[in-house]
């Protein structure tokens, strides 16, 4: 935002991978989902004040989109 203190209004992450096989898509979906809901401490700290949106692109095609969601402590 333009006003001070300057903070992120939102964050958008794009995960891009290339490869072959249905297992690649399933693996990416699982890894990113776990990162955006359970394991990423940085995202867990930022998400309550600045929503984090993500998309997963495999071989140039968007396979999924979502928003980071962490349980409240």
C-alpha positions, 0 to 999 in steps of 0.5 A: 500500500502507499500509506505508511507503514507500507505493508503488503496488501496481499501476496501472490505465489506462483509455483512453476514446474515442468515434467511428465506424469500425473504423479507430478501434478499430485505431488505438487498439489500435496506439497503446496497444500501442506506448505500453505496450511501447515508447515510454512512459518513465514506464510503463517505469520504473514497470512493473518494480515496480508492474504497469500494467494497461490497458483500451481503451474505444471508445464505452463498450465495452471493446475490449481489456485488457492489461499493460504489458511493456517489454524489459529493458535 
